[in-house]
Structure formats: C-alpha cells, structure tokens
C-alpha cells in the first residue's frame, strides 16, 4: 500500500501529462458521486496535490518561454539561463 510520503515523492517526479490525466480521472469520480465520503476526501486531497503539481510545472514552462532571447530582428536566437529559485 502506498503511504502519503510515497505518494508525495511519486508526485514530485510525475510529468505534467500524467498528473493531468490522473486529476481528470479523480474529477470524474468525484462528479459521479458514487464514492464514499472517506474516499471523496482522500480523492480530493490527491486532486489538490495534483493540481498544485500541474500549476508548478506550467509556471516553470512559462518561465522558460519567457527566458527565450530575441535577436536584433526579433527572431528567437537562443535561451538565457533560467533562474530557478
């Protein structure tokens, strides 16, 4: 059985597409309303963690896009190093 710590570690390495797919599955289950209250709470917590993971990955991607440098003619010429906090 997966512990909360294992789930958090698993989540920290999860790619965006996989996190989004799991989040969509969870939303579908919750919308059906066919899960118990305890399972609903557990699914909601997992969904919130997945949402935060997706938001983090999107913010990182946006930061990388913003770091693309432009040449004199306005065309992309490379990328500047990303300052990750």
PyMOL commands that set and color helices and strands:
alter all, ss='L'
color gray80, all
select helices_A, chain A and resi 4-12+16-32+37-66
alter helices_A, ss='H'
color red, helices_A
select strands_A, chain A and resi 68-70+76-79
alter strands_A, ss='S'
color yellow, strands_A
deselect
rebuild
show_as cartoon
